[in-house]
Amino acid sequence: MELKLKFDAKAIVDHEFSAKKPGYDPLQVDTFLDDIVKDYLSVHQYLLATNNTIDELTRANKLLKERLDQIEVDNAVLSEKMKNIADNNTASLANIDLLKRISALEQALFKVGIDPNEIK
């Protein structure tokens, strides 16, 4: 949103008032307007700094959103891989258990005097 002001610092400084008797003291009016100009300049500098900050934060926010989207995609891919690994791990543990049982049976056959490799 753009700030629209009726006066800027230069317009206030350059404004001429017509003299009337009795009227305001021109020196007091000039001093007061100088203070107003200082305030306008301060507000203008603050507005520029604020707009720059907003622009920087908008750019940073956009970059972070893009990174977040990429991380969410990566996370979904890795979650799927982990699911496959977990499924394979369960199968691997079952295979290890079966191998242990086969080894125990082979040892029992050797103790009895039968070679398990010659069984057909």
N, C-alpha and C positions, 0 to 999 in steps of 0.2 A: 504494500500500500504506500503510495507516494504522498508525502506531506505537502500540501499546497498552502503557502502563506501569502497574505496580501502584500506584505512588506518584506524587503530584505534589508540588510544592514546599510547598504549604500542609499537606498530610498529614504531611510529614516535620517541618515546624516545629511543628505542633500535637500531635504524638505525645507522650504522657506515659509515662515508664517508672516502674515501681514500684521503690521503694528497698529495697535489701537490704544487709545488713552481712555481711561485707565485700563490696564491689562496686566498680564502676567509678566514677571521679570524674565527677560530673554535669557539671562545667564542661568537662572534656575531651570528653565525649560530645556536649554541646551545641555546642561549637566544631566538632567533626567533622561533626555534622549540618548546621551552618550552611554548611560548605564543600560538602557534598553538595547542599544546596539551590541554592547558586550554580552548581554544575555542571549541575543539572537545568534551571535557568533558562537557562543558556547553550545547552544542548542544545535546549531548547524554541524559543529564538529562532533557532537555526541551522536547526531543522526547518521553522519557518515560512518563513524566507527561502528555503530549498531548495525547498519546495513552491511558493512564489510564482515562483521561477525556472523550475521545471518547467512550471508553467502558462503562463508567458510564452513559453517555448521551444516548447511544444506549439502554442500559437496561431500563433506565427511560422512554425513548420514547416508547419502546415496552410495558411496563406496562401501560402507559397512553393511548396508542392505544387500548389495551385490555379493559381498563376501559371505554373508549369512546364507543367502540362497545357495551359493556354491557349497558351503559347508553342509547344509541340509541335504543336498544331493549326494555329496561324498558320504555322509553319515548313512543315508539309505543304502548306498552301494555296500559300504562296510558292514552294515547290519545284516544284509542278505548274505554276504560272505561268511560272517560269523555264524549265521544260522546253519549254513552248509557245513562249516567246520564242526559245529556242535553235533550235527547229525552224523557226520563222519566219525567224530570222536566216540560217540556212543557205539557205532558199529565196530570201531577199532577195539574198544574195551571188550565188547562181546567176542571178537575174534581172539583176543589175548586169552580170555577165559577158556574158549574152546581149545586153543593151542596148549594151555596148561593141562587141561583134562586129557587131551590126546597124549601128551608127554607122560602123564602119570600112567595111562593105560599101556603105553609102550614099555615103560619101566617094569610094570607088573608082568608083561609078557616076557621080557628078558629074564626076570627072576624065575619064571616057570620054565625057562629054557626054550622059548619060542622066539625066533627072529621075526619082528613085525614086517620087515622089508620083504620077506619071502612069502608072506600070506597073500594069496590071490583071491 
